[in-house]
Amino acid sequence: MQELLRFLNMLEEKKIYYQLNKVRDEAIMVEIAVPGQHWEVEFMEDGSIEIEKFISPGEIFACKDISNSKEIDDLFRDFSD
């Protein structure tokens, strides 16, 4: 718990946006959004810390009509239940 609080204080000092989440029974996740990146830092019950970074290649897709977008079609095709 001490490491989690220290990390949150560091983020706040540097004015880096974060939110807390819980997706596993044994961990608390800190989700961090910075330009072009999304980080997930999980503080595990056993004291270990896991860090995962999602980095955008910088490609932006224009869209004028949400119902006529290949990217949106791909999203729903690939990730819907």
ABEGO torsion letter per residue (X at the ends): XAAAAAAAAAAAAAGBBBBBBBABAABBBBBBBBBGBBBBBBBBAAGBBBBBBBBBAGBBBBBABAABBAAAAAAAAAABX
